[in-house]
Amino acid sequence: RNLAVEKVVIYLQAIYRGYLARKLRIKLLKLRPILQDALKGRDIPKIEAALSKCDGVGFPMLEIGKLKRLKYVIEEEKRVQEKLRVLLTKDPEDVFDELEAQIASAEDIKFMNNLVEEGRKKLDEIKVRRKTRSWLDQGIKEHLRDKLTWAVESFEKLKMEKPADKKLYQDARDELVRLDKEEKIIEELDSSLKTGGFVEPNDTIDYKTAAAAVSKAESFVMLTEAGIASLKRCTYFRDLREAMSSAEGTKDKAAWNKVEECLQSDSEYNEEPEVRTAIGELAKQRSESDVDEKLQEAYKKYDQDTLAYQLQQAKNFNMFGNALYPIVEKAQERLDRIIEARSKLDEARKRVEQSPV
């Protein structure tokens, strides 16, 4: 009996659900023309009246969603316009964030009229102003010609009347003038190094031209990356040339130590011809000095073996005939005499050994 009751209940529920569905269908069919009619216009009271009739429908009709969106769009358009009318009477920079929010709302509902267009133009102008102000400041602090040039031209096109902006603009123009001067000094620094370096044996060393350029640059105070790098390079080669001018053609240890000090001060320029030549000359001088000292000692001691070895080294380094090392010829002469004397002693010893007792 329980099973029979359950079947009856299920049957009755099905009948009732069918009744509700038919009732809902009839209601929806009556509502649809009302909703569609409201969608044809932009009459808020009519839209609200149509939506009020949908209370308790419990079914997501497409027209209901569209009508709610239309109501929202119309109300947003009105709200945005009222806000823009007020905001556009003020300095847009003072109300930038709020203006940006209203334009974003207008874009969200795809709303465009003269007020919105004016607001967008003001917004774009403020963005350019802010970029201009930022680049003026950054260009001055970091000495960047490209940013300063763009920002100065932008400022001249815009109406930026605030005293702080005008001062920033003037400072930027002053910095551009200063950059012109610095770039000319960079040219002078670079030009001073084109000649006067010691690369080939007969080159004349000139450090005074570079020294004058360095002095001028230091007085001016270089601020750009290019200017600082150019001054650093010129200072290095000024010091190297001055040291080489004192050392080249001498065996002055102190002078050559100064050359070594310069070479060790910065490895950035080691591959440049002038530096490679200086490194080679220093190595050559160190080797020659070592031979010179050892020949002097061997000469005093009549040390045949050391004289012979160091004279061979002197030959390898082309020290024969070099006026800086007169010991080479003297050592060769002494070695020859030692060899000759020993040869005569050997001959005398042989004669003694061969003579009858």
C-alpha positions as CSV (number, residue, x, y, z in Angstrom):
1,R,0.0,0.0,0.0
2,N,2.9,2.4,0.8
3,L,4.3,1.9,-2.7
4,A,0.9,2.8,-4.2
5,V,0.8,6.0,-2.2
6,E,4.3,6.9,-3.3
7,K,3.4,6.5,-6.9
8,V,0.3,8.7,-6.5
9,V,2.4,11.4,-4.8
10,I,4.9,11.4,-7.6
11,Y,2.1,11.5,-10.2
12,L,0.4,14.5,-8.4
13,Q,3.8,16.3,-8.1
14,A,4.3,15.9,-11.9
15,I,0.9,17.3,-12.6
16,Y,1.5,20.3,-10.2
17,R,4.9,21.0,-11.8
18,G,3.3,21.0,-15.2
19,Y,0.6,23.4,-14.0
20,L,3.3,25.8,-12.6
21,A,5.3,25.6,-15.8
22,R,2.2,26.4,-17.9
23,K,1.3,29.3,-15.6
24,L,4.9,30.7,-15.7
25,R,4.9,30.4,-19.5
26,I,1.7,32.4,-19.7
27,K,3.1,35.0,-17.4
28,L,6.4,35.3,-19.4
29,L,4.5,35.6,-22.7
30,K,2.6,38.5,-21.2
31,L,5.7,40.1,-19.9
32,R,7.9,39.8,-23.0
33,P,6.1,42.5,-25.1
34,I,6.2,44.8,-22.1
35,L,9.9,44.3,-21.7
36,Q,10.6,44.6,-25.4
37,D,8.7,47.8,-25.6
38,A,10.6,49.2,-22.7
39,L,13.9,48.2,-24.4
40,K,13.0,50.4,-27.5
41,G,13.4,53.6,-25.6
42,R,15.4,55.2,-22.8
43,D,12.5,56.1,-20.5
44,I,13.6,55.3,-17.0
45,P,10.1,55.4,-15.4
46,K,8.9,53.0,-18.1
47,I,11.9,50.7,-17.6
48,E,11.4,50.7,-13.9
49,A,7.7,49.9,-14.3
50,A,8.5,47.0,-16.6
51,L,11.1,45.6,-14.3
52,S,8.7,45.9,-11.3
53,K,6.3,43.5,-13.1
54,C,9.2,41.0,-13.2
55,D,9.4,40.7,-9.4
56,G,9.1,37.1,-8.4
57,V,9.2,35.7,-11.9
58,G,12.0,33.4,-10.9
59,F,13.2,32.8,-14.5
60,P,16.2,34.6,-16.1
61,M,14.6,36.1,-19.2
62,L,17.1,37.6,-21.7
63,E,15.0,40.8,-21.9
64,I,15.2,41.3,-18.1
65,G,19.0,41.2,-18.2
66,K,19.1,43.6,-21.1
67,L,16.7,46.0,-19.5
68,K,18.6,46.1,-16.2
69,R,21.8,46.8,-18.2
70,L,20.0,49.6,-20.1
71,K,18.8,51.1,-16.9
72,Y,22.4,51.0,-15.5
73,V,23.8,52.6,-18.6
74,I,21.3,55.5,-18.7
75,E,21.9,56.2,-15.0
76,E,25.7,56.0,-15.4
77,E,25.6,58.4,-18.4
78,K,23.7,60.9,-16.3
79,R,26.0,60.4,-13.3
80,V,29.2,60.7,-15.5
81,Q,27.9,63.9,-17.2
82,E,27.1,65.5,-13.9
83,K,30.5,64.7,-12.5
84,L,32.3,65.8,-15.7
85,R,30.5,69.2,-15.7
86,V,31.9,69.9,-12.3
87,L,35.4,68.4,-12.8
88,L,36.0,70.2,-16.1
89,T,35.6,73.6,-14.3
90,K,38.6,72.8,-12.2
91,D,42.3,72.4,-12.9
92,P,42.5,68.9,-14.3
93,E,45.8,68.2,-12.5
94,D,44.1,68.7,-9.2
95,V,41.3,66.3,-9.9
96,F,43.3,63.9,-12.1
97,D,42.4,60.6,-10.3
98,E,38.6,61.4,-10.2
99,L,38.6,62.6,-13.8
100,E,40.4,59.4,-14.8
101,A,37.8,57.3,-13.0
102,Q,34.9,59.1,-14.7
103,I,36.4,58.6,-18.2
104,A,36.9,54.9,-17.3
105,S,33.2,54.7,-16.4
106,A,32.2,56.3,-19.7
107,E,34.4,53.8,-21.6
108,D,32.9,50.9,-19.7
109,I,29.4,51.8,-20.9
110,K,30.7,52.9,-24.3
111,F,29.4,56.4,-23.7
112,M,30.7,59.3,-25.8
113,N,29.6,62.9,-26.1
114,N,31.3,66.3,-26.1
115,L,31.9,66.3,-22.3
116,V,33.5,62.9,-22.4
117,E,35.6,63.9,-25.4
118,E,36.8,67.0,-23.6
119,G,37.5,65.0,-20.5
120,R,39.6,62.5,-22.4
121,K,41.6,65.3,-24.0
122,K,42.2,66.8,-20.6
123,L,43.3,63.5,-19.3
124,D,45.7,62.9,-22.2
125,E,47.1,66.4,-21.8
126,I,47.7,65.8,-18.0
127,K,49.5,62.5,-18.8
128,V,51.7,64.4,-21.2
129,R,52.3,67.1,-18.6
130,R,53.3,64.6,-16.0
131,K,55.6,62.9,-18.4
132,T,57.1,66.3,-19.4
133,R,57.6,67.2,-15.8
134,S,59.2,63.9,-15.0
135,W,61.5,64.0,-18.0
136,L,62.6,67.5,-17.2
137,D,63.5,66.5,-13.7
138,Q,65.1,63.3,-14.7
139,G,67.0,64.9,-17.6
140,I,68.4,67.6,-15.3
141,K,69.4,65.2,-12.6
142,E,70.9,62.5,-14.9
143,H,72.1,64.9,-17.6
144,L,70.2,63.2,-20.4
145,R,70.0,65.2,-23.6
146,D,67.4,63.1,-25.4
147,K,64.9,63.4,-22.5
148,L,65.6,67.1,-22.0
149,T,65.2,67.9,-25.7
150,W,61.8,66.1,-25.8
151,A,60.6,67.6,-22.5
152,V,61.5,71.2,-23.4
153,E,59.8,70.9,-26.8
154,S,56.7,69.4,-25.0
155,F,56.7,72.1,-22.4
156,E,56.7,74.8,-25.1
157,K,53.6,73.2,-26.7
158,L,51.7,72.9,-23.4
159,K,50.2,75.6,-21.1
160,M,52.2,74.9,-17.9
161,E,52.0,78.1,-15.9
162,K,52.9,76.9,-12.4
163,P,56.0,78.7,-11.1
164,A,57.6,75.3,-10.2
165,D,57.1,74.1,-13.8
166,K,58.5,77.3,-15.2
167,K,61.6,77.0,-13.0
168,L,62.0,73.3,-14.0
169,Y,61.8,74.4,-17.7
170,Q,64.4,77.1,-17.3
171,D,66.7,74.7,-15.4
172,A,66.3,72.2,-18.2
173,R,67.3,74.8,-20.8
174,D,70.3,75.8,-18.7
175,E,71.3,72.1,-18.6
176,L,71.1,71.8,-22.3
177,V,73.4,74.8,-22.7
178,R,75.8,73.1,-20.2
179,L,75.6,69.8,-22.1
180,D,76.6,71.7,-25.3
181,K,79.7,72.9,-23.5
182,E,80.5,69.5,-22.0
183,E,80.2,67.8,-25.4
184,K,82.7,70.3,-26.9
185,I,85.1,69.5,-24.0
186,I,84.7,65.7,-24.7
187,E,85.7,66.4,-28.3
188,E,88.8,68.3,-27.1
189,L,89.7,65.4,-24.7
190,D,89.3,62.8,-27.5
191,S,91.2,65.0,-29.9
192,S,94.1,65.5,-27.5
193,L,94.8,61.7,-27.6
194,K,94.9,61.3,-31.4
195,T,98.5,62.3,-31.6
196,G,101.4,62.4,-29.1
197,G,101.3,58.8,-28.1
198,F,104.3,56.4,-28.1
199,V,103.4,53.6,-30.4
200,E,106.4,53.3,-32.8
201,P,110.1,53.7,-31.9
202,N,110.5,57.1,-33.4
203,D,107.3,58.6,-32.0
204,T,107.5,61.9,-30.1
205,I,105.7,61.8,-26.8
206,D,103.4,64.7,-26.1
207,Y,101.5,64.7,-22.7
208,K,101.0,68.5,-22.4
209,T,98.1,68.6,-24.9
210,A,96.2,65.9,-23.0
211,A,97.2,67.6,-19.7
212,A,95.7,70.9,-20.9
213,A,92.4,69.2,-22.0
214,V,92.2,67.3,-18.6
215,S,92.8,70.5,-16.7
216,K,90.0,72.2,-18.6
217,A,87.6,69.3,-18.1
218,E,88.3,69.1,-14.4
219,S,87.6,72.8,-14.0
220,F,84.4,72.5,-15.9
221,V,83.3,69.4,-14.0
222,M,82.0,66.6,-16.3
223,L,78.6,65.2,-15.3
224,T,77.5,62.9,-18.1
225,E,78.5,59.3,-18.4
226,A,80.3,60.0,-21.6
227,G,82.0,63.0,-20.2
228,I,83.2,61.2,-17.1
229,A,84.5,58.3,-19.2
230,S,86.3,60.6,-21.6
231,L,88.0,62.5,-18.8
232,K,89.0,59.2,-17.1
233,R,90.5,57.9,-20.3
234,C,92.4,61.1,-21.1
235,T,93.7,61.3,-17.5
236,Y,95.0,57.8,-17.8
237,F,96.9,58.5,-21.0
238,R,98.1,61.9,-19.8
239,D,99.7,60.1,-16.8
240,L,101.1,57.3,-19.0
241,R,102.6,59.7,-21.5
242,E,104.2,61.9,-18.9
243,A,105.7,58.8,-17.3
244,M,106.9,57.4,-20.6
245,S,108.4,60.8,-21.6
246,S,110.6,60.6,-18.5
247,A,111.4,56.9,-18.8
248,E,111.9,56.2,-22.5
249,G,115.5,56.3,-23.5
250,T,116.8,56.0,-19.9
251,K,117.4,53.2,-17.4
252,D,116.1,55.3,-14.6
253,K,114.4,52.8,-12.3
254,A,112.2,55.4,-10.6
255,A,110.9,56.6,-13.9
256,W,110.1,53.1,-15.1
257,N,108.4,52.3,-11.8
258,K,106.2,55.3,-12.5
259,V,105.3,53.8,-15.9
260,E,104.5,50.5,-14.2
261,E,102.3,52.3,-11.6
262,C,100.3,53.9,-14.5
263,L,99.9,50.6,-16.3
264,Q,98.7,48.9,-13.2
265,S,96.2,51.7,-12.3
266,D,93.6,50.6,-14.9
267,S,93.4,47.5,-17.0
268,E,90.5,48.8,-19.1
269,Y,92.9,50.2,-21.8
270,N,95.4,47.2,-22.0
271,E,94.4,46.3,-25.5
272,E,95.1,49.8,-26.9
273,P,98.2,50.1,-29.1
274,E,99.8,52.8,-27.0
275,V,99.4,50.7,-23.8
276,R,100.6,47.5,-25.4
277,T,103.7,49.4,-26.6
278,A,104.3,50.7,-23.0
279,I,103.9,47.2,-21.6
280,G,106.4,45.9,-24.1
281,E,108.9,48.7,-23.4
282,L,108.6,48.2,-19.7
283,A,109.2,44.4,-20.0
284,K,112.1,45.1,-22.3
285,Q,113.6,47.6,-19.9
286,R,113.2,45.3,-16.9
287,S,115.0,42.5,-18.8
288,E,117.8,44.9,-19.9
289,S,118.2,46.3,-16.4
290,D,118.5,42.8,-15.0
291,V,121.2,41.9,-17.6
292,D,123.0,45.2,-16.9
293,E,123.1,44.6,-13.1
294,K,124.3,41.0,-13.5
295,L,127.0,42.0,-16.0
296,Q,128.2,44.8,-13.6
297,E,128.6,42.2,-10.9
298,A,130.2,39.5,-13.1
299,Y,132.5,42.2,-14.5
300,K,133.8,43.0,-11.0
301,K,134.3,39.3,-10.1
302,Y,135.8,38.2,-13.5
303,D,133.0,35.6,-13.6
304,Q,133.5,34.0,-17.0
305,D,130.4,31.8,-17.0
306,T,128.0,34.6,-15.9
307,L,129.6,37.0,-18.3
308,A,129.1,34.6,-21.2
309,Y,125.5,33.9,-20.3
310,Q,124.5,37.5,-19.7
311,L,126.3,38.7,-22.8
312,Q,124.2,36.2,-24.8
313,Q,121.1,37.7,-23.1
314,A,122.4,41.1,-24.1
315,K,122.7,40.0,-27.7
316,N,119.1,38.6,-27.6
317,F,117.9,42.0,-26.3
318,N,119.9,44.0,-28.9
319,M,121.9,45.7,-26.1
320,F,125.2,45.8,-28.0
321,G,125.8,49.3,-29.3
322,N,123.2,50.8,-26.9
323,A,124.8,53.9,-25.2
324,L,122.7,53.2,-22.1
325,Y,124.6,50.0,-21.4
326,P,128.4,50.6,-21.9
327,I,129.0,47.6,-19.6
328,V,128.0,45.3,-22.5
329,E,131.1,46.2,-24.6
330,K,133.3,46.3,-21.5
331,A,132.0,42.9,-20.4
332,Q,132.6,41.5,-23.8
333,E,136.2,42.8,-23.8
334,R,136.8,41.4,-20.3
335,L,135.4,38.0,-21.3
336,D,137.6,38.0,-24.4
337,R,140.7,38.7,-22.2
338,I,139.7,36.1,-19.6
339,I,139.3,33.5,-22.4
340,E,142.6,34.6,-23.9
341,A,144.4,34.5,-20.6
342,R,143.1,31.1,-19.8
343,S,144.1,29.9,-23.2
344,K,147.6,31.0,-22.6
345,L,147.7,29.4,-19.2
346,D,146.5,26.2,-20.7
347,E,149.2,26.3,-23.3
348,A,151.9,27.1,-20.7
349,R,150.7,24.2,-18.5
350,K,150.9,21.8,-21.4
351,R,154.5,22.9,-22.2
352,V,155.5,22.4,-18.6
353,E,153.9,19.0,-18.5
354,Q,155.6,18.0,-21.8
355,S,159.2,19.3,-20.9
356,P,161.7,16.7,-19.5
357,V,162.4,16.8,-15.8
